[in-house]
Amino acid sequence: MKFKLDENFGTRTQQLFLAAGHDVSTVGKQGLCGCPDRRLFEVCGRESRCLVSLDIDFGDVTRFPPARSAGIVVLRLPRNPTLEILESLIAAFLRALSDRPLTGRLWMVEPGRIRVHQTEAELNLPE
Protein backbone atom coordinates (compact mmCIF):
# COMPACT_ATOMS: atom_id res chain seq x y z
CA MET A 1 0.00 0.00 0.00
CA LYS A 2 0.95 3.63 -0.39
CA PHE A 3 1.20 5.76 2.75
CA LYS A 4 1.99 9.39 3.58
CA LEU A 5 3.34 9.91 7.10
CA ASP A 6 2.49 13.25 8.66
CA GLU A 7 5.22 15.53 9.94
CA ASN A 8 5.11 14.18 13.49
CA PHE A 9 6.72 10.86 12.46
CA GLY A 10 10.43 10.23 12.10
CA THR A 11 12.58 7.86 10.11
CA ARG A 12 12.14 5.04 12.63
CA THR A 13 8.39 5.02 11.95
CA GLN A 14 9.02 5.17 8.23
CA GLN A 15 11.26 2.10 8.55
CA LEU A 16 8.42 0.11 10.17
CA PHE A 17 6.22 0.72 7.13
CA LEU A 18 9.05 -0.04 4.70
CA ALA A 19 9.91 -3.26 6.54
CA ALA A 20 6.27 -4.33 6.14
CA GLY A 21 6.63 -3.85 2.37
CA HIS A 22 4.76 -0.58 1.95
CA ASP A 23 5.48 2.45 -0.25
CA VAL A 24 6.04 5.37 2.12
CA SER A 25 6.31 9.10 1.52
CA THR A 26 6.60 11.73 4.22
CA VAL A 27 5.29 15.24 4.65
CA GLY A 28 8.80 16.40 5.55
CA LYS A 29 10.45 15.05 2.42
CA GLN A 30 7.84 16.77 0.27
CA GLY A 31 8.25 20.13 1.97
CA LEU A 32 4.69 20.07 3.29
CA CYS A 33 5.49 20.65 6.98
CA GLY A 34 3.13 23.22 8.42
CA CYS A 35 0.81 23.21 5.41
CA PRO A 36 -2.94 23.46 6.04
CA ASP A 37 -4.64 20.15 6.80
CA ARG A 38 -6.95 20.58 3.80
CA ARG A 39 -3.95 20.84 1.46
CA LEU A 40 -2.36 17.71 2.94
CA PHE A 41 -5.63 15.81 2.54
CA GLU A 42 -5.83 16.89 -1.12
CA VAL A 43 -2.19 15.96 -1.83
CA CYS A 44 -2.77 12.49 -0.36
CA GLY A 45 -5.86 12.14 -2.54
CA ARG A 46 -3.99 13.10 -5.72
CA GLU A 47 -1.21 10.65 -4.87
CA SER A 48 -3.62 7.88 -3.81
CA ARG A 49 -1.82 7.62 -0.47
CA CYS A 50 -3.35 6.77 2.87
CA LEU A 51 -2.60 9.52 5.38
CA VAL A 52 -1.18 8.42 8.75
CA SER A 53 -1.24 11.12 11.42
CA LEU A 54 -1.36 11.88 15.13
CA ASP A 55 -3.56 14.92 14.38
CA ILE A 56 -7.08 14.15 15.61
CA ASP A 57 -8.47 16.86 13.32
CA PHE A 58 -8.24 14.28 10.51
CA GLY A 59 -10.85 12.27 12.42
CA ASP A 60 -13.49 14.86 11.48
CA VAL A 61 -15.34 13.04 8.68
CA THR A 62 -17.24 16.17 7.69
CA ARG A 63 -14.03 18.08 6.94
CA PHE A 64 -12.02 15.11 5.67
CA PRO A 65 -14.44 12.58 4.14
CA PRO A 66 -12.75 9.19 4.18
CA ALA A 67 -14.69 8.10 1.08
CA ARG A 68 -12.71 10.70 -0.89
CA SER A 69 -9.37 9.27 0.21
CA ALA A 70 -7.13 6.25 0.01
CA GLY A 71 -7.76 6.03 3.74
CA ILE A 72 -7.01 8.04 6.87
CA VAL A 73 -5.33 6.57 9.94
CA VAL A 74 -5.23 8.57 13.16
CA LEU A 75 -3.05 7.16 15.93
CA ARG A 76 -4.39 8.13 19.35
CA LEU A 77 -1.60 8.20 21.90
CA PRO A 78 -2.14 8.31 25.67
CA ARG A 79 -1.16 11.40 27.68
CA ASN A 80 2.39 10.26 28.39
CA PRO A 81 3.38 8.50 25.18
CA THR A 82 6.60 6.62 24.67
CA LEU A 83 8.29 5.46 21.51
CA GLU A 84 7.41 1.91 22.53
CA ILE A 85 3.68 2.77 22.68
CA LEU A 86 3.83 4.51 19.29
CA GLU A 87 5.57 1.52 17.73
CA SER A 88 3.05 -0.89 19.28
CA LEU A 89 0.16 1.11 17.75
CA ILE A 90 1.84 1.05 14.35
CA ALA A 91 2.49 -2.68 14.64
CA ALA A 92 -1.17 -3.32 15.56
CA PHE A 93 -2.29 -1.21 12.61
CA LEU A 94 0.01 -2.97 10.16
CA ARG A 95 -1.19 -6.39 11.37
CA ALA A 96 -4.85 -5.35 10.97
CA LEU A 97 -4.34 -4.30 7.35
CA SER A 98 -4.67 -7.89 6.18
CA ASP A 99 -8.10 -8.26 7.80
CA ARG A 100 -9.94 -5.07 6.87
CA PRO A 101 -10.19 -2.67 3.94
CA LEU A 102 -8.55 0.72 4.37
CA THR A 103 -9.35 2.63 1.20
CA GLY A 104 -12.13 5.16 1.75
CA ARG A 105 -12.19 4.61 5.51
CA LEU A 106 -11.08 6.30 8.69
CA TRP A 107 -9.22 4.14 11.19
CA MET A 108 -8.70 5.37 14.75
CA VAL A 109 -5.89 3.31 16.28
CA GLU A 110 -5.72 3.38 20.08
CA PRO A 111 -4.01 1.19 22.66
CA GLY A 112 -5.97 -2.06 22.72
CA ARG A 113 -8.38 -1.31 19.85
CA ILE A 114 -8.90 -0.07 16.33
CA ARG A 115 -12.14 1.75 15.47
CA VAL A 116 -13.15 1.90 11.81
CA HIS A 117 -15.60 4.61 10.78
CA GLN A 118 -18.48 3.17 8.79
CA THR A 119 -20.62 4.99 6.27
CA GLU A 120 -24.42 4.94 6.38
CA ALA A 121 -24.41 2.57 3.39
CA GLU A 122 -22.18 0.13 5.28
CA LEU A 123 -24.51 0.26 8.28
CA ASN A 124 -27.57 -0.28 6.02
CA LEU A 125 -29.36 2.67 7.58
CA PRO A 126 -32.59 3.79 5.98
CA GLU A 127 -32.32 7.09 4.16
N, C-alpha and C positions, 0 to 999 in steps of 0.2 A: 504494500500500500504506500501511498504518498502522503507524507505528513509535513506540516509546517510547525515548528516549535516557536512559541512566543519568546519574547526577549528575556523572560525570567528563567530560562533554562540554559545550562552551560553545556560544555562539550561532553561531560560525563553522561548527561541525559541523552544527548545525541547518539553517543556510542551504544546505549542500550537499544535504541531503535534500529541502528545499523546492524548490530549483532543479531537482531531478530529478523534481519533480511528486508528491512523497509527502506524506502527512498525518503531521505530526510533533508529538508531545507530549514533554515533558521531565519528569523526576523532580523537578527543581527547581521548575518552575512549578506542580506539583501538591502541593508541600509534603511530598514523600516522601523527601527527603534524609536519609540515616542510618537509614531504616527497614530492618527485617530483610529479607534476600534473599527469603525465602518469601513475605512480604507483597507485595513488588514483583512477583514471579512471578505471584501470584494476581491482582493489579490488572491486569497486562498481559493475563492470560487473560480477565478480565471485559470488558475493553475491546477484545478481539480485536486487540491490538497486538503486533507483533514487538519483543522487547526487544533493544536494542543496548547492549553493555557492554564494559568493559575488565576486568571482574571474572571471573577464570578459574573461580571457584566455580560460575558458571552453566554451565560445561562438564560438570558432574557430572550425567549423565543419570539417575542413580538418585534424586537429590534434586530435579532439575528436568527431568522427562520432556518432551522436545520434543514428543511426540505430543499432549500436553495444552496446547499453546501455539499461538500464531500464528507461532511461530518464535523462535529464540534465536540471536543473532549475538554471538560473542565475538571482539573484535579483540585479537590478540596482538602487542604492540609489543616491539621489541628493547630491550636494557638501557638504551641511551641514546637514547630516542625524541626526535624533533623533530616540530614541527607538520607539516612537509612529509611525513614518513613516515606520520603519522596520516591526513592527507588522501589520500595515495596508497592506503592500505588501504581507506578509505571509497570512493574512486573505483573501485577494483577490485571491491569488493563490489557497488556500485550497477550496474556494468556486467554482472556475473554474474547479477543478478536476472532478466534476460530469458532466460537459458539453463536455469535450474534452479528447481524449486519450493522455497519457503521454509517454507510453513505446515507445522507439525508436525515441523520439523527443526532440528538444531543445526548452525550453520555456524561453523567456526573459521577466521578470516581472518588470515593471516600474510603477511609479505613474501614475494612470489613464489608463493603458493599459497593455495587455499581448500579446507579439508577439510570434507566434509559427513557428519555421523553418519548411518549407515543402520541401520534396524531389522532384526531377524531376518527379518521377512516380506520386506523389500526384498532381503535377501541370499539368500532362498530356502533358508534353513537348515532341516534337518529338526528337528522338535520332539522 
